[in-house]
Amino acid sequence: MKLLRGTFIGLFSLAVGLLMVWQAMPTQAQGSSPARGKPALYEFGAKYCIPCKPMKEVMAALKTSHGEQVEVRMVYVDEQKPLFEQYKIVAIPTQVFLNAEGKEVDRHLGALTKEEVLKKLKELKFIK
């Protein structure tokens, strides 16, 4: 019963997140560009999203350990809807990887561990 309830809650959270993303959003994003000359990792999620919660911890750890090399930013749908439209996010959690020029070079749908994110950052040559 607990497994069924947990599955239902997770699916419900995902559905609510998708519905929020599909709402009409403004077209201009304030502060939407990453710092020039520095690659960026944007984690798109929501505070109520169950699969997004572990990503918050992963992103905080990455900001502490690699923040000088990569801009690490949590983007919440209820706070920064323009960025969701700009990057065409249709499901959460989604990670968007931007090069130093601000161009998207990769994205991933779903939660990742810290080790998986570090591996991707190394593959993209964002970190050594």
C-alpha positions as CSV (number, residue, x, y, z in Angstrom):
1,M,0.0,0.0,0.0
2,K,2.9,2.4,0.9
3,L,4.5,1.6,-2.5
4,L,1.3,2.4,-4.3
5,R,0.8,5.6,-2.4
6,G,4.4,6.7,-3.1
7,T,4.0,5.9,-6.8
8,F,0.8,7.8,-7.0
9,I,2.3,10.9,-5.2
10,G,5.3,10.8,-7.5
11,L,3.2,10.6,-10.7
12,F,0.8,13.3,-9.4
13,S,3.7,15.6,-8.7
14,L,5.1,15.0,-12.2
15,A,1.7,15.7,-13.7
16,V,1.3,18.9,-11.7
17,G,4.7,20.0,-12.8
18,L,3.9,19.3,-16.4
19,L,0.7,21.3,-16.2
20,M,2.5,24.3,-14.7
21,V,5.1,24.3,-17.4
22,W,2.4,24.3,-20.1
23,Q,0.7,27.4,-18.7
24,A,1.1,30.6,-20.7
25,M,4.4,32.2,-19.7
26,P,6.0,35.6,-20.4
27,T,8.5,35.7,-23.2
28,Q,11.2,37.9,-21.6
29,A,13.5,36.3,-19.0
30,Q,15.3,38.5,-16.4
31,G,18.8,37.4,-15.7
32,S,18.4,34.3,-17.9
33,S,21.8,34.2,-19.4
34,P,24.7,32.5,-17.7
35,A,27.8,34.4,-16.9
36,R,29.9,34.9,-20.1
37,G,33.1,32.9,-20.2
38,K,31.8,30.3,-17.7
39,P,29.8,27.2,-18.5
40,A,26.5,26.7,-16.7
41,L,24.3,23.9,-15.4
42,Y,20.7,24.8,-14.8
43,E,18.5,22.4,-12.9
44,F,14.8,22.9,-13.7
45,G,12.4,21.7,-11.1
46,A,9.8,22.7,-8.5
47,K,9.9,22.8,-4.7
48,Y,6.9,20.4,-4.5
49,C,8.4,17.9,-7.0
50,I,9.5,14.7,-5.3
51,P,12.1,13.6,-7.8
52,C,13.6,17.2,-7.8
53,K,14.4,17.1,-4.0
54,P,17.5,15.0,-4.3
55,M,18.7,17.2,-7.1
56,K,18.6,20.3,-4.9
57,E,21.2,18.6,-2.6
58,V,23.3,17.5,-5.6
59,M,23.3,21.1,-7.0
60,A,24.2,22.6,-3.6
61,A,27.2,20.2,-3.3
62,L,28.3,21.0,-6.9
63,K,28.0,24.7,-6.3
64,T,30.3,24.3,-3.3
65,S,32.8,22.1,-5.0
66,H,32.9,23.4,-8.6
67,G,31.1,26.8,-8.4
68,E,34.3,28.6,-9.5
69,Q,34.4,26.6,-12.7
70,V,30.7,26.2,-13.5
71,E,27.6,28.4,-12.8
72,V,25.2,26.1,-10.9
73,R,21.6,27.3,-10.8
74,M,18.4,25.9,-9.4
75,V,15.4,27.2,-11.5
76,Y,11.9,26.7,-10.0
77,V,8.9,26.8,-12.3
78,D,6.8,28.8,-9.8
79,E,9.6,31.5,-9.5
80,Q,11.2,31.7,-12.9
81,K,8.6,30.7,-15.5
82,P,10.3,32.7,-18.3
83,L,13.4,30.4,-18.2
84,F,11.1,27.4,-18.5
85,E,9.8,28.8,-21.8
86,Q,13.2,30.0,-23.0
87,Y,14.7,26.5,-22.6
88,K,11.4,24.7,-23.7
89,I,11.2,22.6,-20.5
90,V,8.3,20.2,-20.7
91,A,9.0,17.9,-17.7
92,I,10.9,18.1,-14.4
93,P,13.5,17.5,-13.2
94,T,15.6,18.6,-16.3
95,Q,19.2,19.6,-16.4
96,V,20.4,21.9,-19.1
97,F,24.2,22.3,-19.8
98,L,25.3,25.5,-21.4
99,N,28.8,26.2,-22.8
100,A,30.8,29.3,-22.0
101,E,29.1,31.2,-24.8
102,G,25.6,30.4,-23.3
103,K,24.6,27.9,-25.9
104,E,22.9,24.7,-24.9
105,V,25.2,21.7,-25.5
106,D,23.3,18.9,-23.6
107,R,20.3,18.2,-21.5
108,H,19.0,15.4,-19.3
109,L,15.5,14.6,-18.2
110,G,15.2,13.0,-14.7
111,A,17.2,13.1,-11.5
112,L,20.9,12.4,-11.5
113,T,23.4,11.6,-8.7
114,K,26.3,13.9,-8.0
115,E,28.7,11.4,-9.6
116,E,26.6,11.3,-12.8
117,V,26.6,15.1,-13.0
118,L,30.3,15.2,-12.4
119,K,30.9,12.6,-15.2
120,K,28.7,14.7,-17.6
121,L,30.6,17.9,-16.7
122,K,33.9,16.2,-17.4
123,E,32.6,14.8,-20.7
124,L,31.6,18.3,-21.7
125,K,35.0,19.6,-20.5
126,F,33.3,22.0,-18.1
127,I,35.6,20.7,-15.3
128,K,38.9,18.8,-15.1
